[in-house]
Amino acid sequence: MSRNISTRDRILRLFTALILVVLFMGSFITGTVSYVALAVAAILFITSIVGLCPLYKALNIRTKKQSS
């Protein structure tokens, strides 16, 4: 399993997930939107921890430099 997310991208994903969770927990977003935001936060968190984004893989995108 080859990682395709750079460190910068991983940090940005973690930060975005954290913001979405704070918005959810603080009731700044409600209803269906809050649950969608929570699901997006979970996906961003998991992909940042694993270092692999299935969507990037499907679109053949790499933000991580390949080692030579």
Protein Blocks (a to p, Z undefined) as FASTA:
>chain_A
ZZfbdfklmmmmmmmmmmmmmmmmnomagcjllmmmmmmmmmmmmmmmnopafklmmnop
afbdcdZZ
